[in-house]
Amino acid sequence: GLHAKMEFEFLEPIRFGVRARSRGRVVDKYERRGKPYMVTEFVTEDEQGTPLVRGRFTQMLFRD
């Protein structure tokens, strides 16, 4: 897909050597001007589960 919009909220600095994991999920799908879009939210956390970054991506999807 093609990134149409990206939003980030940086909650804590990601320090060198810290292991982090990002998880995301699709939260919306819609069509605009005949083009399909998908919205994904994600969170990146450190090993203790502390949120470091939250974000949202909106992508225009390509049909085969």
MOWO-V610231 format. One record per backbone hydrogen bond with DSSP energy under -1.0 kcal/mol. CO is the residue of the C=O (numbers start at 0). NH is the residue of the N-H. If there is no record, write none. Layout:
BEGIN
<<CO;NH> <CO;NH>>
END
This chain:
BEGIN
<<1;59> <4;57> <6;55> <8;53> <14;17> <20;44> <22;42> <24;40> <27;38> <29;36> <31;34> <34;31> <35;60> <36;29> <37;58> <38;26> <38;27> <39;56> <40;24> <41;54> <42;22> <43;51> <43;52> <44;20> <45;48> <49;45> <51;10> <51;11> <52;43> <53;8> <54;41> <55;6> <56;39> <57;3> <57;4> <58;37> <59;1>>
END
